[in-house]
């Protein structure tokens, strides 16, 4: 290559290196990206467009960006949001490359159908901004169509149920939000049969008129329907609706309730309900109360309300139906779900003048004029001794003590009945020359059926107690029962060794006194 031509090419290469170039997209301070720039909507809707602001490839320092809406249709409102708050400026720190933003657009209710364009602008600002860093614009399009379906859905997994007149039935329902962001929806009753009750409830049972639902999420609520007692057989429809809080386009949920006014005429209630007790006969003393554990089970495929009744009992007797867990709570009726089983207690109290014998008591569960019954039997037995149910024993029945001596025995208290005993205490009679003390024991609040407790009792012969046999009696008592007495014989013996010991101690005391007088004399 000629020497002059080589020099010419070298000059051109150097000029190319130092030649200024206009800033392109790759050299811009920021770039803007968005996947969706057009959406369908209805008047009153809130439309959201997501986009990302990112620093340019050659930008490492912190970058500030001014945000603004450049073109908005008349009457529309629009704003740019970051992390839930409306913003007009953002800063991308040195170590942060991008920021997610949302353009929120509210469409007025009176907007006509058609295509509408919105424009936003983003411009870098600050000390490091060059004049060549131009404003970046992005356009978004909203097509308004009143006939478009709203972006929500209302549905129930079970839209049809059966029940009986006067018995409520509940449906689980859902509002599904298909918008990008959280939205509030009104829910309301459109129509129902006359005299029927309908409540729209939250999952915790509160009455509601609105639901807030996350974007692309759903929210559950309940529809509680109460048919009247005079509802006749047939299928009935209840219509529920939901719509956006600031919209007027609703979606509807019809639910169906089928009324079966009564159970089959040719079948007894026992075909649907079990009323039973594992123990149907109890023996008691006339002043006591018999308690029967009774179970009621609904084998029908629908909920049933069952009234508790007494069909027959001896004159002057009393029967109560009470809650199994809280026997102070009396029951008149039970509502059982399909397949549900409930236990309760039947308390039978004889009359004050009841004599010995076997007495039948018949109880029933009723639905209308249909009944299922259970006969219980109470045996009155005056020969049942109270002390047989509450019994005591001791580790020793005879003791030998010197005056001033002490010993400890164990008294065993036993509940031999089939019911728990409450507030059980020990009682010990007073005997001259003997002291007793019950150790570590106040009152046994509950002594379960078949349970025993060992109670330490300390017995002391007083120092001046005379020789001979002393007898103490111990018994246990509760609110309802008293045990028989347990006898403990205490033989007090004055032994020769104890007498000599006393004389020796007296002589020692005299010697000590003489020593003190001689040693110190009178001062």
C-alpha positions in Angstrom: 0.0 0.0 0.0 1.4 3.5 -0.9 2.6 5.4 2.1 0.3 8.4 1.5 -2.8 6.2 1.3 -1.9 4.5 4.6 -1.6 7.9 6.3 -5.0 9.0 4.9 -6.7 5.9 6.3 -5.1 6.5 9.7 -6.4 10.1 9.8 -10.0 8.8 9.0 -9.8 6.2 11.7 -8.8 8.8 14.3 -11.6 11.2 13.2 -14.1 8.3 13.5 -13.0 7.6 17.1 -13.5 11.1 18.3 -16.6 11.9 16.3 -19.7 12.8 18.5 -22.7 10.5 18.1 -26.3 11.3 19.0 -27.5 9.4 22.1 -29.5 6.3 21.2 -31.8 4.1 23.2 -28.9 2.1 24.6 -27.2 5.3 25.9 -30.3 6.9 27.5 -30.5 7.6 31.2 -33.7 5.5 31.6 -35.8 3.1 29.6 -39.6 2.3 30.0 -41.1 -1.1 29.4 -44.7 -2.3 29.5 -46.4 -5.5 28.3 -50.0 -4.3 27.9 -50.9 -0.8 26.5 -54.6 -1.4 25.6 -57.6 -2.7 27.7 -61.4 -3.0 27.4 -63.5 -1.4 30.2 -67.0 -0.2 31.1 -68.1 3.3 32.3 -67.3 3.6 36.0 -64.4 1.1 35.9 -60.9 1.7 37.4 -58.4 0.5 34.8 -54.7 -0.2 35.7 -51.7 -0.4 33.4 -48.4 -1.7 34.8 -45.0 -0.5 33.5 -41.3 -0.6 34.5 -38.8 2.3 34.7 -35.2 1.1 34.3 -31.8 2.8 34.3 -30.0 2.8 30.9 -27.2 0.3 30.2 -24.4 2.8 30.7 -25.9 4.4 33.9 -24.6 3.4 37.3 -25.1 6.5 39.4 -28.4 7.3 41.2 -31.0 8.6 38.7 -34.1 10.8 39.4 -37.1 10.7 37.2 -40.0 13.2 36.9 -43.4 11.6 36.1 -46.5 13.3 34.6 -49.6 12.6 32.6 -49.4 14.4 29.3 -52.8 13.6 27.7 -56.0 12.5 29.5 -59.6 12.5 28.1 -61.8 15.2 29.4 -63.5 14.3 32.8 -61.2 11.3 33.3 -58.8 11.1 36.3 -55.4 9.4 36.0 -52.4 9.1 38.3 -49.1 7.2 38.5 -48.6 5.1 41.6 -45.6 3.4 43.3 -46.1 0.9 46.2 -49.8 2.0 46.5 -49.1 5.8 46.7 -49.4 8.4 44.0 -46.0 9.8 42.9 -44.7 12.6 40.6 -41.0 11.8 41.1 -39.0 8.7 41.8 -35.3 8.0 42.3 -33.5 4.9 41.2 -30.5 4.4 43.6 -27.1 3.3 42.5 -27.8 -0.3 43.5 -31.4 -0.5 42.2 -31.9 -1.1 38.5 -35.6 -0.7 38.0 -39.0 0.3 39.6 -42.5 -1.1 39.1 -45.2 1.6 38.5 -48.9 1.6 37.9 -51.0 4.0 35.9 -54.5 4.1 37.4 -57.3 5.5 35.3 -60.9 6.1 36.5 -63.6 6.2 33.7 -66.6 8.5 34.3 -70.0 6.9 34.5 -71.3 9.0 31.5 -68.5 8.0 29.1 -69.7 7.0 25.7 -68.5 3.9 24.0 -65.3 4.3 22.0 -61.5 4.3 22.0 -59.6 6.7 24.2 -55.9 7.5 24.4 -53.8 8.5 27.4 -50.2 9.6 27.4 -47.7 9.8 30.2 -44.2 11.4 30.2 -41.0 10.4 32.1 -38.0 12.8 32.1 -34.6 12.4 34.0 -33.6 15.4 36.1 -30.7 16.5 38.3 -27.1 17.4 38.1 -26.0 14.6 35.8 -28.8 15.1 33.3 -27.7 16.0 29.8 -29.6 18.2 27.4 -29.8 15.1 25.1 -31.8 13.2 27.7 -35.2 13.8 26.2 -38.6 13.1 27.7 -39.9 9.6 27.1 -43.6 9.3 26.3 -45.8 6.2 26.4 -49.4 5.9 25.1 -52.1 3.7 26.6 -55.5 3.0 25.1 -58.8 2.3 26.8 -61.7 0.9 24.7 -65.0 1.7 26.5 -67.8 -0.8 25.8 -71.0 -0.7 27.9 -71.9 -4.2 26.7 -68.7 -5.7 28.0 -69.0 -8.1 30.9 -67.6 -6.7 34.2 -64.4 -8.2 35.4 -66.0 -10.1 38.3 -67.9 -13.3 38.9 -70.3 -14.5 41.6 -71.0 -18.2 42.2 -71.8 -21.0 44.6 -70.4 -24.5 44.6 -73.9 -25.8 45.7 -76.6 -23.6 44.1 -79.5 -25.8 45.2 -80.6 -27.3 48.6 -83.5 -29.0 50.3 -85.1 -28.0 53.6 -88.3 -28.0 55.6 -90.7 -25.1 56.5 -89.2 -22.9 59.2 -85.7 -24.6 59.0 -82.9 -22.2 57.7 -80.5 -23.3 55.0 -77.1 -21.8 54.2 -75.2 -21.4 50.9 -71.5 -20.7 50.6 -70.9 -18.1 47.8 -67.9 -16.3 46.3 -67.2 -13.0 44.6 -64.2 -13.3 42.2 -62.3 -10.2 41.3 -60.7 -10.4 37.8 -59.3 -6.9 37.9 -55.6 -6.4 38.4 -56.0 -4.6 41.8 -58.1 -4.8 44.9 -61.7 -3.6 44.4 -64.8 -3.1 46.4 -68.1 -4.8 45.3 -71.7 -4.3 46.4 -73.7 -7.4 47.0 -77.4 -7.3 47.4 -80.7 -9.2 47.2 -82.6 -8.9 44.0 -85.6 -11.1 44.6 -87.0 -13.7 47.0 -90.3 -15.4 47.7 -92.8 -13.4 49.8 -92.3 -13.8 53.7 -89.0 -15.5 53.2 -86.0 -14.2 55.1 -82.6 -13.7 53.4 -79.4 -12.5 55.0 -76.0 -11.9 53.4 -73.3 -12.7 55.9 -69.5 -12.6 56.2 -67.8 -15.8 57.1 -67.9 -14.8 60.8 -71.7 -14.2 60.7 -71.9 -10.4 60.4 -74.5 -8.9 58.0 -72.7 -7.3 55.0 -73.5 -5.1 51.9 -70.0 -4.8 50.5 -66.9 -7.0 50.0 -63.3 -6.0 49.4 -61.6 -8.5 47.1 -57.9 -8.6 46.2 -56.8 -8.3 42.6 -57.2 -11.6 40.8 -58.6 -13.1 44.0 -61.9 -14.2 45.5 -63.8 -13.6 48.8 -66.3 -15.9 50.4 -69.6 -14.9 52.0 -72.8 -16.8 53.1 -76.4 -16.6 52.0 -78.7 -17.6 54.9 -82.3 -18.3 53.8 -85.1 -18.9 56.3 -88.4 -20.2 54.7 -91.6 -19.4 56.7 -93.4 -22.1 58.7 -96.3 -22.0 56.2 -94.0 -22.6 53.1 -95.6 -25.2 50.8 -93.9 -27.9 48.9 -92.0 -26.8 45.8 -88.9 -25.2 44.4 -88.1 -21.5 45.1 -85.5 -19.2 43.6 -83.6 -16.4 45.4 -81.5 -14.0 43.3 -78.4 -12.4 44.6 -76.3 -9.8 42.7 -72.8 -8.2 42.8 -71.4 -5.2 41.0 -68.4 -2.9 41.3 -68.8 -0.2 44.0 -68.8 2.6 41.5 -70.3 0.7 38.6 -73.8 -0.2 37.5 -73.2 -3.5 35.6 -74.2 -6.4 37.9 -73.6 -10.2 37.7 -76.2 -12.5 39.2 -76.3 -15.7 41.3 -79.6 -17.6 41.5 -79.9 -20.2 44.3 -82.7 -22.7 44.6 -84.4 -24.0 47.7 -86.6 -27.0 47.5 -89.3 -27.3 50.3 -90.4 -30.7 51.6 -93.1 -29.7 54.0 -93.1 -32.8 56.1 -91.6 -36.3 56.5 -93.2 -39.3 54.7 -96.7 -39.9 56.0 -96.3 -43.6 55.9 -93.2 -43.7 58.1 -92.6 -43.2 61.8 -90.1 -40.6 63.0 -87.9 -43.6 64.1 -87.1 -44.1 60.4 -85.2 -40.8 60.5 -84.2 -40.3 64.2 -82.6 -42.4 66.9 -83.3 -41.7 70.6 -81.4 -44.0 72.9 -79.7 -44.4 76.3 -77.0 -47.1 77.1 -78.4 -47.2 80.7 -82.2 -47.4 80.9 -82.5 -48.3 84.6 -81.0 -46.6 87.6 -81.5 -47.4 91.3 -81.5 -44.5 93.8 -82.8 -43.5 97.2 -86.0 -41.5 97.2 -84.3 -38.2 98.0 -81.8 -38.5 95.2 -82.0 -37.6 91.4 -81.5 -40.2 88.7 -79.4 -38.9 85.7 -79.6 -40.7 82.3 -77.2 -40.0 79.5 -79.3 -39.9 76.3 -78.3 -39.6 72.6 -80.3 -38.1 69.8 -79.2 -38.8 66.2 -80.6 -37.4 62.9 -80.3 -40.0 60.2 -82.2 -37.9 57.7 -80.4 -36.1 54.8 -81.8 -32.7 55.9 -81.6 -30.7 59.2 -84.4 -31.5 61.7 -85.7 -29.5 64.6 -86.7 -31.9 67.4 -88.8 -30.9 70.5 -88.0 -32.8 73.8 -91.1 -34.0 75.6 -92.1 -36.1 78.6 -94.9 -38.5 77.7 -95.4 -40.2 81.0 -94.0 -40.1 84.6 -95.3 -40.9 88.1 -97.4 -38.2 89.8 -95.4 -35.6 91.6 -92.2 -36.5 89.9 -90.1 -34.0 87.8 -88.1 -34.4 84.6 -85.5 -32.0 83.2 -83.6 -32.1 79.9 -80.2 -30.5 80.4 -77.0 -29.8 78.5 -74.5 -32.6 79.0 -71.6 -30.2 79.7 -73.6 -27.5 81.6 -76.3 -29.2 83.7 -77.7 -25.8 84.7 -78.8 -25.2 81.1 -82.2 -26.7 80.4 -83.2 -27.8 76.9 -86.6 -27.7 75.2 -85.5 -28.5 71.6 -82.5 -29.4 69.5 -81.6 -28.5 65.9 -79.7 -31.4 64.4 -77.9 -31.1 61.0 -78.1 -34.0 58.6 -76.3 -37.0 60.1 -75.5 -35.1 63.4 -75.6 -36.7 66.8 -76.1 -34.8 70.1 -75.9 -36.1 73.7 -77.8 -34.6 76.6 -78.9 -35.6 80.1 -82.3 -36.5 81.4 -82.7 -35.8 85.1 -85.5 -37.5 87.0 -86.4 -36.3 90.5 -88.8 -38.5 92.5 -91.5 -37.0 94.6 -90.8 -36.6 98.3 -93.1 -39.4 99.4 -91.9 -41.9 96.8 -92.0 -45.4 98.1 -89.8 -48.4 97.1 -90.6 -49.8 93.6 -89.9 -49.6 89.9 -91.2 -46.5 88.1 -91.2 -46.1 84.3 -90.6 -42.6 82.7 -91.1 -42.1 79.0 -89.4 -39.3 77.1 -89.7 -38.4 73.4 -88.3 -36.3 70.6 -91.0 -34.8 68.3 -91.2 -33.2 64.9 -94.7 -32.0 64.4 -97.1 -34.8 65.2 -94.4 -37.5 64.8 -92.5 -38.8 67.8 -89.7 -41.2 68.7 -89.7 -42.5 72.3 -87.4 -44.0 74.9 -88.6 -45.6 78.2 -86.4 -45.1 81.3 -86.8 -46.9 84.6 -86.1 -45.6 88.1 -85.9 -48.1 91.0 -86.5 -46.6 94.4 -84.6 -48.5 97.1 -84.6 -47.2 100.7 -82.1 -49.9 101.6 -79.3 -48.2 99.7 -77.1 -46.9 102.5 -75.4 -43.6 101.9 -72.3 -44.6 103.8 -71.7 -47.5 101.4 -71.0 -44.9 98.7 -68.6 -42.9 100.8 -66.3 -45.1 102.9 -63.2 -44.6 105.1 -60.5 -46.9 106.4 -57.3 -46.4 108.3 -53.8 -47.9 108.4 -54.2 -48.7 112.1 -57.2 -49.2 114.4 -55.2 -49.6 117.7 -52.3 -47.4 118.9 -50.1 -47.3 122.1 -48.7 -44.0 123.2 -46.9 -42.6 126.2 -48.0 -39.2 127.6 -46.5 -36.6 125.2 -46.1 -39.2 122.5 -47.1 -38.6 118.8 -47.8 -40.9 115.9 -49.2 -40.6 112.4 -51.8 -42.8 110.6 -53.2 -42.8 107.1 -57.0 -42.4 106.6 -58.2 -43.6 103.2 -61.3 -41.9 101.8 -63.0 -43.9 99.0 -65.9 -43.0 96.6 -67.6 -46.4 96.0 -70.5 -44.9 93.9 -70.8 -44.3 90.2 -70.9 -40.5 90.4 -68.4 -37.9 91.6 -68.6 -36.5 95.1 -68.0 -32.9 95.9 -66.6 -31.1 98.9 -65.5 -34.1 100.9 -64.1 -33.4 104.4 -63.0 -35.4 107.5 -64.5 -35.1 110.9 -62.8 -36.3 114.2 -64.5 -36.2 117.6 -62.8 -34.6 120.6 -61.4 -36.9 123.3 -59.9 -35.8 126.7 -56.2 -36.3 126.8 -55.9 -36.8 123.0 -55.1 -34.2 120.3 -55.6 -34.8 116.5 -54.5 -32.8 113.5 -55.3 -33.5 109.8 -52.1 -32.9 107.8 -52.0 -31.4 104.3 -55.8 -31.5 103.8 -58.6 -29.1 103.6 -61.5 -30.1 101.4 -61.5 -32.5 98.5 -63.3 -30.5 95.9 -64.0 -33.5 93.7 -63.7 -37.2 94.4 -64.4 -39.1 91.2 -66.4 -42.4 91.1 -64.1 -45.2 92.2 -61.3 -42.8 93.4 -59.6 -43.0 96.8 -57.4 -40.5 98.7 -55.0 -41.1 101.5 -55.0 -38.4 104.2 -52.3 -38.3 107.0 -53.7 -37.7 110.5 -51.4 -37.0 113.5 -52.5 -38.3 116.9 -50.9 -37.0 120.1 -51.3 -38.1 123.8 -51.1 -35.0 126.0 -48.3 -34.9 128.6 -50.8 -35.0 131.5 -53.0 -37.7 129.9 -53.9 -40.4 132.4 -53.3 -44.1 131.7 -56.0 -46.1 129.9 -57.7 -46.6 126.6 -59.1 -43.7 124.7 -61.3 -44.1 121.6 -61.6 -41.5 118.8 -64.0 -41.7 115.8 -63.3 -40.5 112.3 -65.9 -40.1 109.5 -66.0 -38.4 106.0 -68.9 -36.3 104.7 -69.8 -34.6 101.4 -72.6 -32.4 100.3 -74.8 -35.5 99.7 -73.3 -38.4 101.7 -71.8 -39.3 105.0 -69.6 -42.3 105.7 -69.9 -44.6 108.7 -67.5 -43.9 111.6 -64.1 -45.5 111.9 -62.9 -46.2 115.4 -59.3 -45.7 116.5 -58.3 -47.0 120.0 -55.4 -45.2 121.7 -53.9 -47.0 124.7 -52.0 -44.5 126.9 -49.3 -46.2 129.0 -47.1 -44.6 131.7 -44.0 -46.7 131.6 -41.4 -47.0 134.6 -38.7 -45.7 132.4 -40.6 -42.6 131.7 -41.1 -42.1 135.5 -37.4 -42.6 136.3 -36.6 -40.2 133.4 -38.8 -37.6 135.0 -37.1 -37.9 138.4 -33.7 -37.8 136.8 -34.5 -34.6 135.0 -35.8 -33.1 138.2 -32.6 -34.0 140.1 -30.5 -32.6 137.3 -32.4 -29.3 137.5 -31.8 -29.1 141.3 -28.0 -29.7 140.9 -27.8 -27.0 138.2 -29.6 -24.5 140.5 -27.2 -25.3 143.5 -24.2 -24.8 141.2 -25.4 -21.4 140.0 -26.0 -20.2 143.6 -22.5 -21.3 144.8 -20.7 -20.0 141.7 -22.2 -16.6 141.6 -23.8 -16.2 145.1 -25.8 -13.1 145.9 -24.6 -9.9 144.3 
